[in-house]
Amino acid sequence: MNKVVSIYEAKTNLSKLVKQAKAGKTIYIGAYGNQEVMLVPAKPRKNKIKLGIWAHKPIGYRDKDIIGSDPEIVKLFEDSANTPFPE
């Protein structure tokens, strides 16, 4: 059976446990030695997030809009949305 980290210990050492999970270790958290949840690394995002009111439209459609968008600003927003949070 796997070692179970108590909820109190998990709260106290959450940043350490997250680093271990990011490294690939599965952390079991529970009470009274019973596994209740697992802390595992998140799967990497496959598709980039596109932002803006025209993001879901085909590119040709966006080229025809009246307002237009600034490609530099759109790129900055999309890049920031697809950058992982710092530790």
C-alpha positions as CSV (number, residue, x, y, z in Angstrom):
1,M,0.0,0.0,0.0
2,N,1.2,3.5,-0.8
3,K,2.0,6.0,1.9
4,V,-0.8,8.4,2.6
5,V,-0.1,12.0,3.5
6,S,-2.5,13.4,6.1
7,I,-4.6,16.4,5.1
8,Y,-2.8,18.5,7.7
9,E,0.6,17.5,6.4
10,A,-0.6,18.2,2.9
11,K,-1.7,21.7,3.8
12,T,1.5,22.4,5.6
13,N,3.8,21.1,2.9
14,L,1.7,21.8,-0.2
15,S,4.4,23.5,-2.2
16,K,6.9,20.6,-1.6
17,L,4.2,18.0,-2.6
18,V,3.3,19.9,-5.8
19,K,7.0,19.9,-6.8
20,Q,7.2,16.1,-6.2
21,A,4.0,15.6,-8.2
22,K,5.4,17.8,-11.0
23,A,8.5,15.5,-11.0
24,G,6.1,12.5,-11.7
25,K,5.4,11.1,-8.2
26,T,1.8,10.3,-7.3
27,I,1.0,11.7,-3.8
28,Y,-1.9,10.1,-1.9
29,I,-3.7,12.4,0.5
30,G,-6.3,11.3,3.1
31,A,-7.3,10.9,6.7
32,Y,-6.6,8.0,9.1
33,G,-4.4,6.3,6.6
34,N,-7.1,6.0,4.0
35,Q,-6.5,7.3,0.5
36,E,-9.0,10.0,-0.4
37,V,-7.4,11.9,-3.3
38,M,-4.3,11.8,-5.4
39,L,-2.0,14.7,-6.3
40,V,-0.6,14.0,-9.8
41,P,1.1,16.2,-12.5
42,A,-1.3,17.9,-14.9
43,K,-1.3,16.9,-18.5
44,P,0.3,19.4,-20.8
45,R,-2.2,21.5,-22.8
46,K,-2.4,20.2,-26.4
47,N,-4.2,23.1,-28.0
48,K,-3.2,26.7,-27.5
49,I,-5.9,29.1,-26.2
50,K,-7.0,31.8,-28.6
51,L,-8.4,34.9,-27.2
52,G,-10.7,37.6,-28.6
53,I,-14.2,37.8,-30.0
54,W,-13.1,36.4,-33.5
55,A,-10.8,33.6,-32.2
56,H,-13.4,30.9,-33.0
57,K,-13.9,32.2,-36.6
58,P,-11.9,31.1,-39.6
59,I,-9.0,33.4,-40.4
60,G,-10.6,34.6,-43.7
61,Y,-13.6,35.7,-41.7
62,R,-11.5,37.7,-39.3
63,D,-9.8,39.5,-42.1
64,K,-13.1,40.9,-43.3
65,D,-14.2,42.4,-40.0
66,I,-14.6,46.2,-39.8
67,I,-12.8,46.8,-36.6
68,G,-9.7,44.6,-37.1
69,S,-7.3,43.6,-34.4
70,D,-3.7,44.4,-33.7
71,P,-1.8,41.2,-34.4
72,E,0.9,42.2,-31.8
73,I,-1.6,42.7,-29.0
74,V,-3.4,39.4,-29.9
75,K,-0.1,37.5,-29.9
76,L,0.9,39.0,-26.5
77,F,-2.5,37.9,-25.0
78,E,-2.3,34.4,-26.6
79,D,1.3,33.9,-25.5
80,S,0.4,35.0,-21.9
81,A,-2.6,32.6,-21.8
82,N,-0.4,29.7,-22.9
83,T,2.5,30.3,-20.6
84,P,2.6,28.2,-17.4
85,F,2.3,30.0,-14.1
86,P,5.7,30.6,-12.4
87,E,6.4,28.5,-9.3
